[in-house]
Amino acid sequence: MPHKYYFLYWLPNQSKIYSEPYYFGTNDHEELIKNLNTAKEHGYEIEYLKDE
């Protein structure tokens, strides 16, 4: 059964009061890890990470 990996993230300096987080989802674990590393590198705040 394929997994669906996803996370919500906030851009640096993005208002949590007035805006919604961005969504990223994939079925590829390697793509997930690559994008998580990119998000951390650019200072994004990861709000939620889940594996279904």
C-alpha positions, 0 to 999 in steps of 0.5 A, a space after each residue: 500500500 503506497 504511503 502519502 507523506 505531507 507537511 504544512 509549513 510557514 514561510 519566514 516572516 509569514 503571519 500565522 494570524 492572517 494567512 494559512 500555511 503552505 501544503 506539500 504532499 508526495 508519495 515519494 519518501 526521497 522527495 519528502 526528505 529533499 523538500 524537508 531539508 530545503 525547508 529547514 535550510 531556508 528557515 521555514 517553520 514546519 507545522 505538521 508532518 504525517 505519514 498515512 
